[in-house]
Amino acid sequence: MIKRLGKIFWDYLRSGVGLLFPRVCVVCGDVLVRGERFMCSGCLCRMPLNEGADEGADERMKEVLDAENLFWLFTYNRESDFHQLIYAIKYKSRRELGVWAGRMLGERIGTGHGIDCVIPVPLHPAREKERGFNQSLAIGTGIAGVLGVKIVPDVLERKENTRSQTGLSREERADNVMKAFRLTDPGRLRGCHVLLVDDVLTSGATTKACLAELRKIEGVRCSVACLGKAGKI
């Protein structure tokens, strides 16, 4: 009887909180209904998911990055409402949203690629303190959970607190991050197939700078994953 009354009390409490602070879709802002998490069914249906429609472009990008595989969830466009997904994770400290989106990507990657561990693109400590968390770590946590592999956030670090890449030209982006990263304990990943994870892939400058460091590890193999990939790449 006491348990039943307690359940009724918490159900009423949750209902009241839901009325005062309804859960809304991160993309369109509509109120979510029961069973929906973070994104409404309508937005999920029209999300510009990677369906392998331009496999040639992906192959060219793998060559540019010199990566074994390139995995991405959806086409990223700053003019699209779906950029709100990245914005909320990155600038509104929606850690749980990052893990959820990472799991979506992990399910699309699957377990047949021989990946041994996930490496999130690191933030400089000052930037991470400012934001409260590293969005790539949240996304990578979701991916690693689905793939059943470990996440290793402390082998690659950002030694330079570079300015934001937003608004920079392709050449400026490359110069900005050229020597921003370094390895701390490369022996831990000797002979491993690592999956480097970031939120968005635009020019590829940050990704290439990280991969340049990771390739210093003996016998390492590298693949790349991101939530959003700019269509122009």
C-alpha positions in Angstrom: 0.0 0.0 0.0 2.8 2.4 0.9 4.7 1.6 -2.3 1.5 2.2 -4.3 0.9 5.5 -2.7 4.5 6.5 -3.2 4.2 5.7 -6.9 1.0 7.7 -7.2 2.8 10.7 -5.5 5.8 10.6 -7.8 3.5 10.2 -10.9 1.6 13.3 -9.8 4.9 15.2 -9.1 6.3 14.3 -12.5 3.1 15.3 -14.2 3.2 18.7 -12.4 6.8 19.3 -13.4 6.0 18.3 -17.0 3.2 20.9 -17.1 5.4 23.7 -15.7 8.5 22.7 -17.6 7.5 20.6 -20.6 10.1 18.6 -22.6 10.5 20.1 -26.0 12.1 18.9 -29.3 15.7 20.2 -29.5 15.2 20.9 -33.2 11.7 22.4 -33.7 10.7 23.3 -30.1 7.4 21.3 -30.1 6.4 19.6 -26.9 7.5 16.0 -26.8 5.0 13.3 -26.1 5.4 10.1 -24.1 8.0 7.8 -25.8 9.9 10.7 -27.5 13.4 11.7 -26.2 15.1 14.9 -27.2 13.6 15.0 -30.7 10.0 14.7 -31.9 9.0 11.9 -34.3 8.4 14.5 -37.1 12.0 15.8 -36.9 13.4 12.3 -36.6 11.6 11.4 -39.8 12.9 14.4 -41.7 16.5 14.4 -40.3 19.0 14.5 -43.1 20.6 11.2 -42.1 23.6 9.7 -43.8 22.1 7.1 -46.1 25.3 6.5 -48.2 23.8 8.6 -51.0 27.2 10.2 -51.9 29.7 7.4 -51.3 32.2 8.9 -53.7 32.4 12.1 -51.6 32.9 9.9 -48.5 35.7 8.0 -50.2 37.4 11.3 -51.2 37.1 12.6 -47.7 38.6 9.4 -46.3 41.6 10.0 -48.6 41.9 13.6 -47.5 41.9 12.5 -43.8 43.9 9.3 -44.6 41.4 7.4 -42.4 40.3 3.8 -42.8 36.6 4.7 -42.3 34.5 7.9 -42.0 31.2 7.6 -40.1 28.7 10.4 -39.8 25.1 10.7 -38.6 23.6 13.6 -40.6 24.4 16.3 -43.1 25.3 19.5 -41.2 24.1 22.9 -42.5 24.1 26.0 -40.3 21.0 27.2 -42.2 19.1 24.1 -41.2 17.1 23.7 -38.0 19.1 20.5 -37.3 22.1 22.6 -36.4 20.2 23.1 -33.1 21.2 19.5 -32.2 24.9 20.4 -32.3 24.3 23.8 -30.7 22.4 22.4 -27.7 25.1 19.8 -27.0 28.0 22.2 -27.5 26.8 25.4 -25.9 23.9 24.5 -23.7 25.7 21.7 -21.8 23.3 19.0 -22.9 25.6 16.1 -22.0 22.8 13.6 -22.0 21.7 14.7 -25.5 25.3 14.1 -26.7 25.3 10.6 -25.3 21.9 9.9 -26.9 23.1 11.2 -30.3 26.3 9.2 -29.9 24.3 6.0 -29.4 22.3 6.8 -32.6 25.6 7.1 -34.5 27.1 4.0 -32.8 24.1 1.9 -33.9 24.7 3.0 -37.5 28.4 2.2 -37.3 27.9 -1.3 -36.0 30.5 -3.7 -34.6 32.0 -5.1 -37.8 35.0 -2.7 -38.2 37.4 -4.0 -35.6 37.5 -0.8 -33.6 39.4 -1.2 -30.3 38.7 2.1 -28.6 37.1 5.6 -28.9 39.2 8.8 -28.7 37.3 12.0 -28.3 38.8 15.2 -29.8 40.0 17.0 -26.6 39.2 20.5 -25.5 41.8 22.7 -23.8 41.3 22.5 -20.0 40.3 26.2 -19.9 37.6 25.7 -22.6 36.3 22.6 -21.0 36.0 24.4 -17.6 34.1 27.2 -19.3 31.7 24.8 -21.0 31.5 22.3 -18.1 32.2 19.3 -20.2 33.7 18.1 -23.5 30.9 17.5 -26.1 33.1 15.0 -28.0 33.5 13.0 -24.9 29.7 12.8 -24.4 29.2 11.7 -28.0 32.1 9.2 -27.8 30.6 7.7 -24.6 27.4 7.0 -26.5 29.3 5.4 -29.4 31.6 3.3 -27.1 28.6 2.0 -25.2 27.0 0.7 -28.3 30.2 -0.8 -29.8 31.2 -2.3 -26.4 34.7 -0.8 -26.5 36.6 1.4 -24.1 36.7 5.2 -24.3 40.2 6.7 -23.8 40.0 10.5 -23.2 43.5 11.0 -21.8 45.9 9.8 -24.4 45.4 12.8 -26.7 45.4 16.3 -25.2 45.0 19.9 -26.4 48.0 21.9 -25.4 47.0 25.1 -27.1 43.8 27.1 -26.3 43.2 28.1 -29.9 40.5 30.5 -31.0 37.2 29.1 -32.3 37.2 27.7 -35.8 33.9 29.4 -36.6 34.2 32.1 -39.2 37.8 31.1 -40.2 38.8 30.2 -43.8 39.9 26.7 -44.6 43.6 27.8 -44.5 43.1 29.7 -41.3 41.5 26.7 -39.7 44.4 24.5 -40.6 47.0 27.0 -39.2 44.9 27.5 -36.1 45.1 23.9 -35.0 48.3 22.7 -36.7 50.3 22.2 -33.4 47.4 22.3 -30.9 47.5 18.6 -29.8 50.0 16.2 -28.3 50.1 12.6 -27.1 50.5 11.8 -23.4 50.8 8.0 -23.2 51.1 6.6 -26.7 52.2 3.2 -25.5 48.6 2.4 -24.3 47.3 2.4 -27.9 50.1 0.6 -29.7 48.6 -1.6 -32.4 45.1 -0.4 -31.8 42.3 0.6 -34.2 41.1 3.9 -32.8 38.0 5.8 -33.6 38.5 9.6 -33.4 35.2 11.3 -32.5 34.2 15.0 -32.9 30.8 16.8 -33.0 31.1 18.3 -36.6 33.4 17.8 -39.5 33.6 20.9 -41.7 37.0 21.7 -43.1 38.6 18.6 -41.5 41.5 20.7 -40.0 41.0 19.7 -36.4 40.5 16.1 -37.3 43.7 16.0 -39.4 45.7 17.7 -36.6 44.5 15.0 -34.2 45.2 12.2 -36.6 48.7 13.5 -37.2 49.5 12.9 -33.5 47.7 9.6 -33.3 49.7 8.2 -36.2 52.9 8.6 -34.2 51.7 5.6 -32.2 53.3 2.3 -33.4 51.0 0.1 -35.4 47.9 2.4 -34.9 45.0 2.4 -37.3 42.6 5.3 -37.5 38.9 5.8 -38.3 36.8 9.0 -37.8 33.3 9.5 -36.6 31.2 12.7 -36.2 27.6 13.6 -35.7 27.4 16.2 -38.5 29.3 16.4 -41.7 29.2 19.6 -43.8 27.7 18.8 -47.2 30.4 20.8 -49.0 33.1 18.3 -47.9 
